Amino acid sequence: QVVELVLVASTPVMGKGGKGKGGKDGGKGKGKMKGGKDGKKGKGKAKGGKGGKKGGGKGKVVIEPHRHEGVFISKGKDDSMVTKNLVPGESVYGEKRLTAEAAEGEEKIEYRVWNPFRSKLGAGIVGGVGAMPIKPGAKVLYLGAASGTTVSHVSDMIGPEGMVYAVEFSHRPGRDLTNMAKRRPNVVPIVEDARQPTRYRMLIQMVDVIFADVAQPDQARIVLHNASFFLKNEGWVVISIKANCVDSTAAPEAVFASEIDKLRKEGVKPKEQLTLEPYHRDHALVLGIYRPEKKKKKE
């Protein structure tokens, strides 16, 4: 299941054997026509972006599925994590897009690069998280969605069968979130306070996963309050904890331990804790199962 790829960039940079779409200033100088303003012969040598050095050079990239469903790795000059774009042809926050070479008659598959420095969930996956409950077909409640950069990748991961309910309290990023959701049928934007789930309970069905990135001191309480409304038994809780938001005086390790203890007391069985260094300083990703079935002892 290895797919060959061609890099897509915002400027036409690939020099395709002699046609050489020269970069910004070289116009699309084909053959020996004078390309654009600076009158260089357009052989893709007009300061074309990365690919336009010589005609004939296509950026070959190979895409492989990641061990977590819905995530892919592009192997090339520099490896990057990508998700399959649900809305081909559009970037959400100016990220790079890659297009797979498809067979004759098939539609091309487009992927979007996922930057772990801009996403706690992305950093967790790059960092090697063991279980990833956000997978194709999953229903996800995303608390602290901000302008929807990570939400868009979650939307790619769960695919058209899944659903992500994105809650964001602040109106300014909430507007970007709503605009992003207009193009993605599996995103439901909710501009409301996550502390008051009763305000949006009529919009949400039961979910399989709650992902939380609300940098608040009472984050654990907010998540568990939402879980009591919307999370299935044996559903997953995934929380990104920012140590200095909970207690800026204590050591990060102590903060993480106390937050996990709060979750444990409320019926979440912690499964995994993972630091998000070097992508996010003093952050940890914690995964747990909500109200798991108690194993019966054999008589």
C-alpha positions in Angstrom: 0.0 0.0 0.0 2.8 2.4 -1.0 1.7 5.4 -3.1 4.0 7.6 -5.1 3.6 11.3 -4.5 4.2 14.6 -6.1 4.7 17.6 -3.9 2.1 20.4 -4.3 3.1 23.9 -3.4 1.3 27.2 -3.7 3.5 28.4 -6.6 3.9 26.2 -9.7 7.4 25.0 -9.0 7.8 21.6 -10.6 10.0 21.7 -13.7 8.5 19.1 -15.8 11.1 18.1 -18.5 11.7 21.3 -20.2 8.3 22.9 -19.8 9.6 24.1 -16.4 6.9 26.1 -14.8 9.4 28.7 -13.6 8.7 30.2 -10.1 7.0 33.4 -9.2 8.9 35.6 -11.6 9.5 33.3 -14.6 5.9 33.0 -15.8 4.9 29.6 -17.2 7.6 29.9 -19.9 7.1 26.8 -22.1 9.8 25.7 -24.4 11.8 28.6 -25.7 9.2 31.3 -25.2 10.5 34.1 -23.1 9.0 33.4 -19.7 7.4 36.3 -18.0 9.1 39.6 -17.0 12.7 38.7 -16.7 12.8 37.1 -20.2 14.7 33.9 -19.2 14.0 30.9 -21.3 11.5 29.1 -19.2 13.2 25.9 -18.6 12.2 25.9 -15.0 15.3 27.7 -14.1 13.6 31.0 -13.3 14.1 31.0 -9.5 11.4 28.4 -9.2 10.6 27.3 -5.7 12.1 24.1 -4.5 11.5 21.9 -7.5 12.3 24.3 -10.3 16.0 23.9 -10.5 16.1 21.8 -13.6 13.5 20.5 -16.0 12.4 16.9 -15.4 12.7 16.8 -11.6 9.6 15.6 -9.9 9.7 15.5 -6.1 9.1 11.8 -5.5 7.5 11.1 -2.1 6.2 7.8 -0.9 3.2 7.6 1.4 2.8 4.8 3.9 0.0 4.2 6.4 0.9 4.9 10.0 0.1 2.2 12.6 -2.8 4.4 13.8 -5.7 4.3 11.3 -6.3 7.5 9.4 -2.8 8.8 9.7 -0.1 8.5 7.1 3.7 9.1 6.8 5.2 10.7 3.8 8.7 9.5 3.1 10.9 11.8 1.1 13.6 14.3 1.6 12.1 15.0 5.0 9.6 12.7 6.5 6.3 14.2 7.7 3.0 13.0 9.2 0.0 13.6 6.9 -3.7 13.0 6.9 -5.9 12.3 3.8 -7.6 15.6 2.9 -11.4 15.4 3.2 -11.8 18.5 1.0 -9.2 18.2 -1.8 -7.7 21.4 -3.1 -8.0 23.3 0.1 -5.6 24.1 2.9 -7.1 25.0 6.3 -4.3 27.0 7.9 -1.8 27.3 5.1 -0.3 23.9 5.5 1.5 22.0 2.7 -0.5 19.6 0.6 0.8 16.5 -1.2 -1.0 14.7 -4.1 -0.7 11.0 -4.7 -0.3 9.8 -8.3 -3.4 7.7 -9.0 -3.9 5.1 -11.7 -5.6 6.1 -15.0 -9.2 7.2 -14.5 -9.0 7.4 -10.7 -9.2 10.5 -8.7 -6.0 11.8 -7.2 -5.7 11.4 -3.4 -4.6 14.5 -1.6 -2.9 14.6 1.8 -2.2 17.5 4.2 0.9 17.8 6.3 0.3 17.8 10.0 2.7 19.9 12.0 3.3 18.6 15.6 4.5 22.0 16.8 1.0 23.4 16.1 -1.0 20.5 17.5 -1.0 18.7 20.8 -2.6 15.6 19.3 -0.2 15.7 16.4 2.7 15.9 18.8 1.3 12.9 20.7 1.1 10.7 17.6 4.6 11.7 16.4 5.8 11.1 20.0 4.6 7.5 19.7 1.3 7.2 21.6 0.3 3.6 22.0 -3.5 3.7 21.6 -5.3 6.2 19.3 -9.1 6.0 19.8 -9.6 8.8 17.2 -9.9 6.6 14.1 -12.1 6.3 11.0 -15.8 6.3 11.9 -15.3 7.6 15.5 -17.5 10.2 17.2 -15.4 12.7 18.9 -16.1 15.6 21.3 -13.3 18.1 21.1 -13.1 20.6 23.9 -11.0 23.7 23.3 -11.1 23.6 19.5 -9.6 27.1 19.0 -9.6 28.0 15.3 -9.8 24.4 14.2 -6.3 23.5 13.0 -6.2 20.2 14.9 -9.9 19.7 14.4 -9.4 19.7 10.7 -6.9 16.8 11.0 -9.3 14.9 13.3 -12.0 15.5 10.6 -9.6 13.9 8.1 -8.8 11.0 10.4 -12.4 10.0 11.2 -13.5 10.4 7.6 -17.1 11.0 6.3 -18.5 8.2 8.6 -17.3 9.9 11.8 -18.3 13.1 13.5 -16.4 15.7 15.5 -18.2 18.1 17.8 -15.8 21.0 18.3 -16.4 23.3 21.3 -14.7 26.6 21.6 -15.7 29.4 24.0 -13.8 32.4 22.4 -15.7 34.1 19.6 -12.7 35.2 17.5 -11.3 31.7 16.9 -14.8 30.4 16.9 -15.4 32.3 13.7 -12.5 30.5 12.0 -13.7 27.2 13.3 -17.2 27.8 11.9 -15.8 28.8 8.5 -13.7 25.6 8.4 -16.7 23.5 9.3 -18.7 24.9 6.4 -16.6 22.9 4.0 -16.4 19.8 6.2 -19.7 17.9 6.8 -18.3 15.9 9.7 -17.5 18.9 11.9 -20.1 20.5 14.2 -18.8 23.8 15.5 -20.2 24.8 18.9 -19.2 28.3 20.2 -20.1 27.7 23.9 -18.5 27.4 27.3 -17.3 23.8 27.9 -18.0 24.4 31.6 -21.7 24.3 30.8 -22.5 21.2 28.7 -26.2 21.7 29.3 -26.1 24.6 26.9 -25.2 22.4 23.9 -26.6 19.0 25.0 -29.2 19.1 22.3 -26.5 19.3 19.6 -24.5 16.3 20.6 -25.1 12.5 20.5 -23.1 10.0 22.6 -19.4 10.0 21.6 -16.6 7.4 21.7 -13.8 9.8 22.6 -13.5 13.2 24.4 -10.3 15.1 23.5 -9.6 18.1 25.6 -7.1 20.9 25.1 -8.6 23.5 27.5 -5.8 25.2 29.3 -7.7 25.7 32.5 -6.9 25.0 36.2 -10.1 22.9 36.6 -9.6 21.1 33.3 -10.2 17.6 34.8 -13.5 18.7 36.2 -14.6 20.2 32.9 -13.8 17.0 31.0 -15.5 14.7 33.5 -18.6 16.9 33.6 -18.8 16.6 29.8 -18.1 12.9 30.0 -21.0 12.4 32.4 -23.3 13.8 29.6 -21.9 12.6 26.4 -19.2 9.8 26.8 -20.1 6.2 26.4 -19.1 3.7 29.1 -15.7 2.3 28.1 -15.2 5.4 25.9 -11.8 7.1 25.8 -10.7 10.3 27.5 -7.7 12.0 25.9 -6.4 15.1 27.7 -3.6 17.5 26.9 -2.4 18.9 30.2 -0.4 22.1 30.3 1.4 22.1 33.7 1.8 25.8 34.3 -1.9 26.4 33.7 -3.0 24.0 36.5 -0.3 25.1 39.0 2.6 27.2 37.9 4.4 26.8 41.3 4.6 23.0 41.3 6.8 20.7 39.3 5.2 19.6 36.0 5.5 15.9 37.0 3.6 16.6 40.3 0.9 18.4 38.3 0.4 15.5 35.9 0.3 13.0 38.7 -2.4 15.0 40.6 -4.5 15.5 37.4 -4.3 11.8 36.7 -5.4 11.1 40.3 -8.4 13.4 39.9 -9.4 11.4 36.8 -8.9 8.1 38.6 -11.2 9.2 41.4 -14.0 9.9 38.9 -14.0 6.6 37.2 -11.4 7.0 34.5 -8.9 4.2 34.3 -5.6 5.8 33.1 -3.9 3.9 30.3 -1.1 6.0 29.2 0.8 9.2 29.9 3.1 10.8 27.3 5.3 13.9 27.3 4.8 16.2 24.4 8.4 17.5 24.5 10.2 18.7 22.3 7.1 20.0 20.5 5.3 21.6 23.5 7.1 22.5 26.7 5.7 21.1 30.0 2.8 19.4 28.4 1.6 15.8 28.7 -1.0 13.8 26.9 -3.0 11.5 29.1 -5.3 8.7 27.8 -7.8 6.7 29.9 -10.9 4.6 29.6 -14.1 6.0 31.1 -16.1 3.7 33.5 -14.5 0.4 32.3 -16.2 -2.9 32.9 -15.0 -4.5 36.0 -13.5 -7.9 35.4 -15.2 -10.6 37.3 -13.0 -12.9 39.3 -13.1 -16.5 38.3 -14.6 -18.7 41.0 
